[in-house]
Each structure stands twice: as C-alpha cells, then as structure tokens.
Amino acid sequence: MSTRTLISPAQLAKPRGKALYRAVFTLVVGGFTLVFLGPLYWLVSSGFKDTQEVVRTPPTLVPGTFTPGNYSRAWEVMDLAGLLGNTLFYAFGALAFQLVLDVAAAYSLSKLRPVFGKAVLGMMLATLMIPATVLVVPQYLTVLDVPVVERNLLNTPWAIWLPSVTNAFNIFLLKRFFDSVPRELLDAAAMDGASPTRVLWSIVLPISRPVLGVVSIFAIVGVWKDFLWPMLTLPDPARQTLNVGIYSLSNGVPVNVLIAALTIASLPTLLIFLVFQRNIMSGLTAGGLKG
C-alpha cells in the first residue's frame, strides 16, 4: 500500500516535478529559517552597533560601525560575572533537587505502586492546567512564612529551589519512562536480594540516562529563563539572577550595551539546545514504546 503525498512519485520523477519540489522545499525551509534566526541575528548584530545606529529607523541589516567593545563593556558595567555565578548556583541546585525528589516520586508511582498512586498522579497532572501566574501569590506567601517551620525564605536559594521541585511534567515524563522498564528485570533483581533503592540505583537509573538528560536540561533552562519569580523573591542585588540583574541595572545603560548583555545572557541556553538537541528528542520519545 503506497502512501499518498501532494506530489505523486511519477510526477516527482519528472524534471519539472523535481524543480517544483526543490523550489517549494527551499522556500519553506528558508521562510522558517528567517522566522527563527531573524530575531537572533538582530540581537547579536545590534550588540556590535553604536548608540545612534541601534535606534535608527529603519534598522540596518549589517552594522555600519563594528563595535565589539560593547560586549566587554556590558560584562564589566552590568557585573555579568557575578550574576552568571548566581544563576549557575541556583540552576544546578534546582537540578540536584529535581533529580533526587522527582526521580523518587516517579519511581514510586511507577514501580512501587502506592495505594492512592493513581489519584496522586491525577492531582499532579491537574496542576498542569493551572496557569503559572495564578500560583505566584500563594507561592510567595508560602516562602514569606513557611508553614510549620515559620521561616522566611526570601533572599535565600531555597526560594528558587523548593518551588522548582514541584514539577508535575518532569515527574510524568520520568514515570512514563520507568513504566517502559521491563518488570521481569526488576523482579530478577529482587529475587537476588536487591532492595527497591538498590534496584533504582543499579538498574533503573543507568538505563534512564536519555530521560534524565532531558529533565536536567529542562531544570537548568527553567531557572535560567525565569524572571518574575526571582524578581519577587531575590530583591537583594547581590543575590539576583542574570535576567533580574540585567533588568535592575538597565537604567542609564546605553541601548547597544544592554543588547550586548542580553546576547551574553542568552548564549548558554542556546548552546545547551544546539549541543543536546538530539538528546532532547530521544529523551522525550523514550518510553513511548514498551520493549
């Protein structure tokens, strides 16, 4: 049974069909490339322009005055080294907590099968339908005065780390992968005397590297790109993240220097995507088929 397409194989075999196919393919790929890479090119190129050229209307496609010193000036004036260090500290701290707690939650729901496991999973997935902005106020009141312990977590890393752990999407992603791990493999380990923790550490985690890589990337990027929550919970300039710090120090800074700072701030996440894009796709599709 042949698959129906817009152009039949017979028409595609003709010279006219090949030319039409290549022309349409080139236009579609070129259009998507311009849509996705256009803003990125404007961001990088504007960082090399002088103050007058960057605000010119209409904007110039190629910088008329090449000023690479804008990037070094942005690094010094906006203290990007300190802000970058803060952001890395928060991002990798959130990553550590998510890998420990989200993996434990997903493994429990998948393999240990608690009594109300399906109900707990259903309530967790229901939180995905709640807009993130709706949760800002209750989360802020919680970190302002944590119940039971009665501690104020503002201006502490815990204000970033603890809310990031409650990630229903990552738990569901991990659970779906753990569901695809053959039960016979775990039963064989249990018959050899391995405890559930030993099975998780020695068997499940080594074969879960693709999905763990995806969760790690999501955890780092989630903290890196967040703006509203760090702005509310980290008012101390010495503890601010990269995005919040650039916003706080933007007053009085030339536009071209500010754009250069934004370019530097966006480079790490862009590099993460370019380097690990195959891992992201393989991790998202892992566990889709049992075997």
FIBA-725150 format. One record per residue: x, y, z of N, C-alpha, C, O in turn. Coordinates in steps of 0.1 Angstrom, whole numbers, padded with zeros to 4 digits, always signed. Each point is the difference from the previous one (the first is absolute). Example, Ala and Ser with C-alpha at 12.3 -4.5 7.8 and 13.67 -1.06 7.14 Angstrom:
// FIBA-725150
+0132-0057+0078-0009+0012+0000+0009+0012+0000+0010+0000+0007 -0014+0011-0014+0009+0011+0000-0008+0011+0008+0005+0011+0001 
END
This chain:
// FIBA-725150
+0009-0012+0000-0009+0012+0000+0009+0012+0000+0008+0002+0009 -0010+0007-0019+0009+0012-0001-0006+0011+0008-0012+0001+0002 +0021+0008+0002-0004+0012+0008-0003+0011-0009+0007+0003-0009 -0019+0004+0011-0004+0011-0009+0007+0013+0004+0001+0003+0012 +0004+0004-0021+0007+0013+0003-0005+0010-0010-0008-0003-0009 +0012+0016+0011-0004+0011-0008+0004-0002-0015-0006+0004-0009 +0018-0010+0008+0006-0002-0014+0002-0015-0001+0007-0006+0008 -0013+0000-0018+0002-0015-0002+0014-0003-0004+0007+0009-0005 -0003-0021+0008+0014-0004-0004+0003+0001-0015+0011+0003-0004 -0022-0005-0004+0002+0001-0015+0003+0015-0004+0009+0003-0008 -0017+0006+0014+0003+0014-0002+0013+0005+0005+0007+0008-0006 -0003-0013+0018+0012+0004+0006+0012-0005-0008+0011+0006+0000 -0012-0017-0008+0011-0005-0008+0002+0008-0012+0011-0001-0006 -0020+0009+0002+0001+0009-0012+0009+0012+0004+0000+0004+0011 +0007+0002-0020+0009+0012+0002-0008+0011+0006+0004+0007+0009 -0016-0004-0015-0008+0011+0005-0005-0003+0014+0000+0010+0008 -0004-0022-0005-0004-0003+0014+0011+0001+0010-0002+0006+0011 +0014-0010-0015+0012+0002+0009+0003+0015+0002+0002+0004+0012 -0003+0004-0022+0003+0014+0001-0011+0007+0009+0004+0008+0009 -0017-0012-0011-0010+0006+0009+0002-0004+0014-0002+0008+0009 +0005-0021-0007+0002-0005+0014+0011+0007+0007-0001+0005+0012 +0012-0003-0019+0012+0006+0006-0003+0015+0003+0005+0006+0010 -0012+0001-0019-0003+0014+0002-0009+0002+0012+0002+0009+0008 -0013-0018-0007-0009+0002+0012+0008-0004+0013-0002+0007+0010 +0010-0017-0011+0008-0004+0012+0009+0011+0004+0001+0003+0012 +0006+0003-0021+0009+0011+0003-0007+0012+0006+0005+0006+0009 -0017-0002-0015-0008+0011+0005-0004-0003+0015+0000+0009+0008 -0005-0021-0006-0005-0003+0014+0011+0000+0010-0001+0006+0011 +0012-0013-0014+0011+0000+0009+0006+0014+0002+0003+0003+0011 -0002+0004-0022+0006+0014+0001-0009+0009+0009+0004+0008+0007 -0018-0010-0009-0009+0008+0008+0001-0003+0015+0000+0010+0008 +0000-0022-0005+0001-0004+0014+0014+0004+0006+0001+0004+0012 +0009-0005-0020+0013+0005+0005+0000+0015+0003+0006+0004+0010 -0012+0004-0019+0000+0014+0003-0009+0003+0012+0004+0009+0008 -0015-0016-0006-0008+0002+0012+0007-0003+0013-0002+0008+0009 +0009-0019-0009+0007-0004+0013+0013+0007+0002+0004+0003+0011 +0004-0002-0022+0013+0006+0002+0001+0015-0002+0010+0007+0004 -0021-0001-0009+0000+0015-0002+0001+0007+0013+0009+0009+0001 -0017-0011+0009+0002+0007+0013+0013-0003+0006+0006+0010+0006 +0000-0022-0007+0013-0003+0006+0011+0008-0007+0009+0006+0006 -0010-0005-0019+0010+0008-0008-0001+0015+0004+0010+0007+0002 -0023-0002-0001-0001+0014+0004+0006+0002+0014+0006+0011+0002 -0008-0020+0007+0005+0002+0014+0015+0000+0000+0006+0009+0006 +0001-0018-0013+0014-0001+0000+0006+0012-0008+0010+0007+0005 -0015-0003-0017+0005+0010-0008-0002+0014+0007+0009+0009-0001 -0020-0007+0008-0003+0013+0007+0010+0002+0011+0003+0012+0003 +0003-0023+0003+0010+0002+0010+0013+0006-0005+0008+0004+0007 -0006-0005-0021+0012+0006-0006-0002+0014-0005+0010+0006-0005 -0022-0001+0006-0003+0014-0006+0003+0010+0011+0000-0002+0012 +0002+0015-0017+0001+0011+0010-0014+0005+0004-0010-0006-0005 +0010+0015+0014-0013+0004+0006-0009+0006-0010-0012-0002+0000 +0017+0010-0010-0009+0006-0010-0005-0010-0010-0012+0001-0003 +0020-0010-0001-0004-0010-0010-0010-0010+0006-0009-0004-0008 +0010+0001+0020-0009-0011+0006-0015+0005+0001-0009-0008+0000 +0007+0022+0001-0013+0005+0001-0005+0006-0013-0011+0006-0001 +0018-0008-0010-0003+0006-0013-0012-0007-0006-0002-0012+0002 -0007+0019-0008-0012-0005-0007+0001+0004-0015+0000+0012-0003 -0001-0022-0006-0001-0014+0002+0014-0005+0005+0010+0006-0003 -0010-0018+0010+0012-0005+0005+0009-0005-0012-0004-0004-0010 +0017+0005+0013+0010-0005-0010+0002-0015+0001+0000-0006+0011 +0001-0001-0022+0002-0014-0001+0014-0004+0005+0001-0010+0007 +0009+0017-0012+0014-0003+0004+0005+0012+0008-0002+0011-0005 +0009-0013+0016+0005+0011+0008+0009+0009-0009+0010-0005-0005 -0013+0018+0005+0009+0009-0007+0012+0003+0007+0011+0002-0006 -0012-0002+0020+0012+0003+0008+0002-0012+0009-0008-0003+0009 +0018-0005-0011+0002-0013+0007+0007+0004+0013+0012+0004+0000 -0019-0006+0012+0005+0004+0013-0001-0012+0009-0009-0002+0008 +0019-0008-0009+0000-0011+0009+0002+0003+0015-0002-0008+0009 +0007+0020-0006+0002+0004+0014-0013+0001+0008+0001+0001+0012 -0012-0001-0019-0013+0001+0007-0001-0013+0009-0006+0002+0011 +0011-0013-0015-0002-0012+0008+0009+0000+0012-0005-0004+0011 +0017+0008-0012+0009+0001+0011-0005+0011+0010+0001-0002+0012 -0007+0013-0017-0005+0010+0008-0012-0005+0008-0002+0003+0012 -0007-0011-0019-0011-0005+0007+0004-0010+0011-0007+0000+0010 +0017-0008-0013+0005-0009+0010+0004+0007+0013-0002-0005+0011 +0009+0016-0013+0005+0007+0012-0010+0009+0007-0002+0000+0012 -0006+0008-0020-0009+0010+0005-0011-0007+0008-0005+0004+0010 +0000-0015-0016-0012-0007+0006+0004-0012+0009-0009-0007+0004 +0022+0006-0001+0004-0011+0009-0005-0013-0004-0006-0008+0008 +0007+0004-0021-0005-0012-0005+0006-0013+0006-0006-0010+0001 +0019+0012+0003+0007-0012+0006-0007-0004+0013-0003-0012+0003 +0000+0022+0006-0007-0003+0012-0014-0005-0002-0004-0010+0007 -0004+0016-0016-0013-0005-0003+0000-0014-0006-0009-0008+0003 +0019+0006-0012+0001-0014-0006+0003-0010+0011-0006-0011+0000 +0015+0014+0010+0002-0009+0010-0012-0003+0009-0002-0012+0004 -0006+0022-0001-0012-0002+0008-0010-0009-0008-0005-0009+0006 +0004+0012-0019-0010-0008-0008+0004-0015-0001-0008-0009+0001 +0021+0007-0003+0005-0014+0000-0002-0007+0013-0004-0012+0000 +0006+0019+0011-0002-0006+0013-0015-0004+0002-0002-0011+0005 -0007+0020-0008-0014-0003+0001-0004-0011-0010-0008-0009+0004 +0013+0009-0016-0004-0010-0010+0004-0014+0004-0007-0009-0001 +0020+0008+0005+0005-0014+0003-0005-0004+0013-0001-0013+0003 -0003+0022+0007-0006-0004+0012-0014-0006-0003-0004-0010+0006 -0004+0017-0015-0013-0005-0004+0001-0013-0007-0008-0009+0002 +0019+0007-0010+0002-0012-0007+0002-0012+0010-0006-0010-0002 +0014+0013+0012+0003-0011+0010-0013-0004+0007-0002-0012+0002 -0006+0021+0003-0012-0003+0007-0010-0007-0009-0007-0009+0004 +0006+0013-0017-0010-0006-0009+0005-0014-0003-0009-0009+0000 +0021+0006-0002+0005-0013-0003-0003-0010+0012-0003-0011-0002 +0005+0016+0014-0002-0008+0011-0015-0003+0003-0004-0011+0001 -0003+0022+0001-0014-0001+0004-0010-0004-0011-0009-0008+0002 +0011+0014-0014-0009-0004-0011+0002-0014-0004-0010-0007-0003 +0023+0002+0003+0002-0014-0004-0006-0009+0011-0006-0010-0004 +0007+0013+0016-0005-0008+0011-0016+0000-0001-0006-0011+0001 +0000+0022-0004-0014+0000-0001-0005-0008-0013-0010-0007+0001 +0017+0009-0012-0004-0007-0012+0002-0015+0002-0008-0008-0005 +0019+0004+0011+0003-0015+0002-0011-0006+0009-0004-0011-0002 +0001+0019+0012-0011-0006+0010-0013-0001-0007-0006-0011+0001 +0002+0020-0009-0013-0001-0007+0000-0010-0011-0010-0006-0003 +0022+0003-0003+0001-0009-0011+0002-0015+0005-0007-0009-0005 +0016+0007+0014+0003-0014+0003-0004-0004+0014-0003-0012+0002 +0003+0021+0008-0004-0004+0013-0015+0000+0002-0005-0007+0010 -0002+0014-0018-0015-0001+0000-0006+0003+0013-0006-0009+0006 +0007+0021+0000-0007+0003+0012-0015-0001-0001-0006-0001-0011 -0001+0001+0023-0014-0003+0000-0008+0011-0008-0008-0004-0009 +0011+0016+0011-0008+0011-0007+0009+0006-0011+0000+0012-0003 +0009-0020-0004+0009+0005-0009-0007+0006-0012+0005+0011-0005 -0015-0017-0001-0007+0005-0011-0007+0014+0003+0000+0009-0008 -0005-0008+0020-0007+0012+0004+0010+0011+0001-0002+0012-0004 +0014-0015+0011+0011+0010+0001+0005+0004-0014+0002+0012-0002 +0000-0021-0007+0004+0004-0013-0010+0008-0007+0004+0010-0007 -0017-0013+0008-0010+0008-0006+0000+0014+0005-0002+0009-0007 +0003-0007+0020+0000+0013+0006+0013+0008-0004-0001+0012-0002 +0012-0019+0000+0012+0007-0004-0002+0004-0015+0004+0012-0003 -0009-0020-0005-0002+0004-0014-0011+0011-0001+0001+0008-0010 -0010-0008+0019-0010+0011+0000+0006+0014+0002-0005+0010-0005 +0016-0010+0012+0007+0013+0002+0006+0006-0012+0003+0012-0001 -0001-0021-0010+0005+0005-0012-0010+0010-0007+0004+0008-0009 -0016-0010+0012-0011+0009-0006-0001+0013+0007-0008+0009-0005 +0015-0007+0016-0001+0013+0007+0011+0009-0005+0012-0004+0000 -0015+0016-0005+0010+0010-0005+0011+0003+0011-0004+0001+0012 +0016+0000-0016+0011+0002+0010-0002+0013+0007+0004+0001+0012 -0010+0009-0018-0001+0013+0006-0010+0000+0012+0000+0008+0009 -0010-0018-0010-0010-0001+0011+0007-0005+0013-0005+0003+0011 +0016-0010-0012+0007-0006+0011+0010+0009+0006+0006-0003+0011 -0004+0015-0017+0011+0009+0005-0004+0005+0014+0009-0001+0009 -0021+0005-0006-0003+0006+0013+0000-0010+0011+0007+0002+0010 -0013-0014-0012+0001-0010+0011+0014-0005+0002+0004-0003+0012 +0004+0002-0022+0014-0004+0002+0008+0010+0007+0008-0003+0009 -0011+0016-0012+0007+0011+0007-0003+0000+0014+0008+0002+0009 -0021-0003-0006-0004+0000+0015+0006-0012+0007+0002+0001+0012 +0000-0012-0019+0005-0012+0006+0015+0002+0004+0004-0003+0011 +0004+0008-0021+0014+0003+0003+0002+0011+0009+0011+0001+0007 -0021+0008-0006+0001+0011+0009-0001-0004+0015+0007+0005+0009 -0015-0015-0007-0001-0006+0013-0004-0015-0001-0011-0004-0002 +0022-0004+0001-0002-0015-0003-0008-0006+0012+0004+0002+0012 -0015-0009-0015-0008-0006+0011+0009-0010+0008+0010-0006-0006 -0014+0003+0018+0006-0009+0009+0014+0005+0005+0002+0002+0012 +0007+0000-0021+0014+0005+0004+0000+0015+0002+0009+0005+0007 -0019+0002-0012-0001+0015+0002+0013+0007-0004+0006+0007+0009 -0001-0009-0021+0012+0006-0004-0003+0009-0013-0008-0003-0008 +0015+0014+0007-0001+0009-0011+0012-0004-0010+0011+0001+0003 -0015-0005-0015+0010-0005-0010+0004+0010-0010+0007-0003-0010 -0012+0015+0011+0004+0011-0010+0015+0002+0001+0006+0000+0011 +0000+0003-0022+0014+0002-0002+0008-0012+0004+0012+0001+0004 -0017-0013-0005+0007-0012+0002-0002-0009-0012-0010+0001-0007 +0020-0010+0004-0002-0009-0011-0012-0009+0001-0005-0005-0010 +0000+0003+0022-0011-0009+0002-0013+0005-0007-0008-0008-0004 +0007+0021+0003-0011+0006-0007-0001-0004-0015-0011+0000-0006 +0023-0003+0001+0000-0004-0014+0000-0016-0001-0007-0005-0009 +0013-0001+0018+0002-0015-0001-0013-0007+0003-0004-0009-0007 -0003+0012+0018-0011-0007+0005-0012+0000-0010-0006-0010-0003 +0002+0022-0003-0011+0000-0009+0003-0007-0013-0009-0006-0007 +0022+0005+0003+0004-0007-0012-0002-0015+0001-0001-0007-0011 +0001+0002+0023-0001-0015+0002-0014-0005-0004-0001-0011-0005 -0009+0019+0008-0014-0004-0003-0003+0002-0015-0007+0008-0004 +0014-0017-0004-0002+0001-0014-0007-0012-0005+0006-0011-0002 -0019+0012+0000-0009-0011-0004+0004-0006-0013+0000-0012-0003 +0004+0021-0007+0004-0005-0013+0012-0009+0000+0000-0011-0006 +0010+0015+0014+0012-0009+0001-0003-0013+0007+0006-0010-0004 -0014+0010+0014-0003-0012+0007-0008-0009-0010+0003-0012+0000 -0012+0017-0007-0008-0008-0010+0010-0005-0011-0002-0012-0004 +0011+0020+0000+0010-0005-0011+0008-0011+0006+0002-0010-0007 +0003+0011+0019+0008-0011+0006-0009-0012+0002+0005-0011-0002 -0017+0013+0007-0008-0012+0003-0003-0008-0013+0000-0012+0000 -0003+0020-0011-0002-0007-0013+0011-0008-0004-0001-0011-0006 +0014+0016+0008+0011-0008-0004+0002-0012+0010+0003-0011-0005 -0005+0013+0018+0001-0011+0009-0010-0011-0003+0002-0012+0003 -0014+0016-0008-0010-0010-0003+0005-0009-0012-0005-0012+0000 +0014+0017-0008+0004-0009-0011+0011-0009+0003+0004-0009-0008 +0002+0010+0021+0010-0009+0004-0006-0014+0003-0010+0000+0007 +0015-0011-0013-0007-0013+0002-0001-0004+0014+0010+0001+0008 -0022-0005-0004-0002-0004+0014+0009-0013+0004+0004-0002+0011 -0002-0006-0021+0008-0012+0002+0014+0003+0005+0006-0007+0008 +0000+0018-0014+0013+0004+0004+0001+0004+0015+0009-0004+0007 -0019+0011-0002-0001+0004+0014-0003-0012+0009+0006-0001+0011 -0014-0008-0016-0003-0012+0008+0012-0009+0002+0002-0006+0010 +0006+0005-0021+0012-0008+0001+0010+0006+0010+0007-0007+0008 -0006+0021-0008+0009+0006+0010-0005-0002+0014+0007-0002+0010 -0021+0003-0008-0006-0002+0013+0003-0014+0005+0002-0002+0012 -0003-0008-0021+0003-0014+0004+0014-0002+0004+0003-0009+0008 +0006+0017-0013+0014-0001+0004+0003+0008+0014+0011+0000+0004 -0022+0005+0001+0002+0007+0013+0001+0015+0000+0003+0006+0010 -0004+0000-0022+0001+0015-0001-0012+0007+0005-0011-0004-0003 +0013+0014+0011-0010+0008+0005-0006+0010-0011+0007+0001-0010 -0019+0005+0012-0005+0009-0010+0010+0012-0003+0001+0004-0011 +0006+0000+0022+0009+0011-0002+0012-0005-0008+0005+0007-0009 +0000-0019+0011+0011-0006-0007-0004-0002-0015+0008+0002-0009 -0020-0006+0007-0005-0002-0014+0000+0013-0007+0004+0001-0012 -0009+0009+0018-0001+0013-0006+0014+0005-0004+0002+0005-0011 +0008-0006+0021+0013+0005-0002+0008-0008-0010+0007+0006-0008 -0008-0019+0008+0009-0008-0008-0006-0004-0013+0007-0004-0010 -0020+0004+0008-0006-0005-0012-0008+0011-0007+0002+0002-0012 -0011+0004+0019-0009+0010-0007+0007+0012-0004-0001+0005-0012 +0009+0001+0021+0007+0013-0004+0010-0001-0011+0000+0008-0009 +0008-0019+0008+0009-0001-0011-0006-0001-0014+0005+0005-0010 -0017-0011+0009-0007+0000-0013-0009+0012-0002-0007+0000-0010 +0006+0009+0020-0008+0011-0001+0007+0013-0004-0005+0011+0002 +0017-0012-0007+0008+0012-0003-0006+0009-0010+0001+0012+0002 -0008-0017-0013-0006+0010-0009-0010+0009+0007+0000+0012-0002 -0010-0018+0009-0010+0008+0006+0006+0008+0012-0005+0011+0002 +0015-0016+0005+0006+0009+0010+0007+0012-0006+0000+0010+0006 +0006-0012-0018+0006+0011-0007-0010+0011-0004+0002+0012+0002 -0014-0017-0006-0011+0010-0003-0004+0008+0012-0002+0012+0000 +0000-0020+0011-0005+0007+0012+0011+0010+0005-0004+0010+0005 +0016-0014-0006+0011+0009+0004+0000+0013-0008+0002+0011+0005 -0004-0012-0019+0000+0011-0008-0012+0009+0003+0001+0012+0001 -0013-0018+0001-0012+0008+0004+0002+0007+0013-0004+0011+0002 +0011-0018+0008+0002+0007+0013+0009+0012-0001-0003+0010+0006 +0014-0012-0014+0009+0012-0001-0006+0011-0008+0001+0012+0005 -0007-0015-0016-0006+0010-0008-0012+0007+0007-0002+0012-0001 -0005-0020+0009-0011+0006+0007+0004+0011+0010-0006+0010+0001 +0017-0012+0006+0005+0010+0009+0006+0011-0007-0001+0012+0004 +0008-0015-0015+0008+0010-0008-0009+0010-0006+0003+0012+0000 -0015-0016-0005-0008+0009-0007-0011+0007+0009-0006+0009-0005 +0005-0014+0017-0010+0006+0009+0003+0014+0004+0012+0004+0002 -0022+0004-0002+0002+0015+0003-0009+0004+0012+0005+0006+0010 -0018-0008-0011-0009+0005+0010+0003-0005+0014+0001+0008+0010 +0001-0021-0008+0001-0006+0013+0014+0004+0006-0001+0004+0012 +0012-0004-0018+0012+0005+0006-0001+0015+0003+0006+0004+0010 -0013+0004-0018-0001+0014+0003-0008+0002+0013+0003+0010+0007 -0013-0018-0004-0008+0001+0012+0008-0005+0012-0001+0006+0011 +0008-0017-0012+0006-0007+0012+0014+0003+0002+0006-0003+0011 +0001+0010-0020+0014+0003+0002+0002+0015-0002+0007+0004-0010 -0012+0005+0019+0002+0014-0002+0014+0005+0002+0003+0011-0004 +0005-0018+0011+0014+0004+0003+0008-0001-0013+0001-0010-0006 +0005+0022+0002+0007+0000-0013+0012-0010+0000+0003-0005-0011 +0003+0002+0022+0011-0010+0000-0004-0014-0002+0008-0009-0002 -0021+0006+0003-0005-0014-0002-0009-0002-0012-0006-0010-0002 +0005+0021-0006-0009-0001-0012+0005-0009-0011+0012-0003-0001 -0021-0002-0007+0003-0008-0012+0004+0009-0011+0000+0012+0001 +0004-0019-0012+0005+0008-0012-0011+0009-0006+0003+0012-0002 -0015-0018+0000-0010+0008-0006-0005+0012+0009-0001+0011-0005 +0000-0014+0018-0005+0011+0009+0011+0010+0002-0003+0012+0000 +0016-0016+0001+0011+0009+0001+0001+0010-0012+0002+0012+0002 -0003-0018-0014+0000+0009-0012-0011+0010+0000+0002+0012-0003 -0014-0016+0007-0011+0009+0001+0002+0011+0010-0003+0011-0002 +0008-0015+0014+0002+0010+0011+0011+0010-0003-0001+0011+0004 +0011-0015-0012+0011+0009-0003-0001+0006-0014+0009+0007-0005 -0021-0008-0001-0001+0005-0014-0002+0015+0000+0002+0006-0011 -0006+0001+0022-0002+0014+0000+0014+0007-0002+0009-0002+0007 -0009+0011-0017+0012+0008-0003+0010-0007-0009+0010+0005-0003 -0013-0018-0001+0010-0007-0008-0004+0002-0015-0012-0001-0003 +0021+0004-0006-0003+0001-0014-0007-0012-0005+0002-0011+0004 -0011+0013-0014-0008-0011-0006+0009-0011-0006-0003-0011+0002 +0014+0015-0009+0008-0010-0006+0008-0008+0010+0002-0012-0002 +0002+0018+0013+0006-0008+0011-0010-0009+0006+0003-0012+0004 -0015+0016-0002-0011-0008+0006-0003-0012-0009-0001-0011+0005 +0001+0013-0018-0003-0011-0009+0012-0010+0000-0002-0012-0001 +0014+0017+0002+0012-0008+0001-0001-0009+0013+0003-0012-0001 -0008+0018+0012-0002-0008+0012-0010-0011-0002+0001-0011+0005 -0012+0015-0011-0011-0010-0003+0005-0011-0009-0004-0012+0002 +0013+0015-0011+0006-0010-0009+0008-0010+0008-0001-0012-0002 +0009+0017+0011+0009-0009+0008-0009-0008+0009+0003-0012+0002 -0014+0017+0003-0009-0007+0009-0007-0012-0007-0003-0010+0006 +0000+0012-0019-0007-0010-0007+0009-0011-0006-0005-0010-0005 +0018+0012+0004+0009-0009-0006+0000-0014+0007+0000-0010-0007 +0001+0009+0020+0001-0013+0007-0012-0009-0004+0002-0012-0003 -0014+0017+0004-0012-0008-0004+0000-0004-0014-0004-0011-0004 +0009+0020-0005+0000-0003-0014+0011-0011-0003-0003-0009-0008 +0014+0010+0015+0010-0011-0002-0005-0013+0006+0003-0011-0006 -0010+0011+0017-0006-0013+0005-0009-0006-0010+0001-0012-0002 -0009+0020-0004-0009-0006-0010+0007-0005-0012-0003-0011-0005 +0013+0018+0000+0007-0004-0012+0008-0013+0002+0001-0009-0008 +0005+0008+0020+0008-0012+0003-0008-0012+0004+0003-0011-0004 -0014+0013+0011-0008-0011+0005-0013-0002-0007-0009-0006+0005 +0007+0012-0017-0013-0001-0007-0004-0015-0003-0012-0003+0001 +0022-0005-0004-0003-0014-0003-0004-0007+0013-0009-0009+0000 +0016+0012+0011-0004-0006+0013-0014+0004+0004-0007-0008+0006 +0003+0021-0009-0013+0004+0004-0011-0008-0007-0009-0005+0006 +0011+0003-0019-0010-0007-0008+0000-0015+0004-0011-0006+0001 +0022+0000+0001+0001-0014+0003-0006-0002+0014-0006-0010+0003 +0008+0019+0006-0005-0001+0014-0015+0002+0000-0007-0007+0008 +0002+0016-0016-0015+0002+0000-0007-0012-0006-0011-0003+0004 +0017-0003-0014-0007-0012-0006+0004-0013+0007-0007-0010-0002 +0016+0010+0011+0004-0012+0008-0012-0004+0009-0006+0008+0006 +0003-0021-0006-0011-0005+0008-0013+0001-0007-0010-0005+0006 +0010+0010-0018-0013+0000-0008-0004-0014-0004-0012-0003-0001 +0022-0006-0001-0003-0014-0004+0006-0009+0011+0011+0002+0004 -0019-0011+0000+0006-0010+0010+0007-0011-0008-0004-0004-0011 +0015-0001+0017+0008-0010-0006+0009-0007+0009+0008-0009-0004 
END
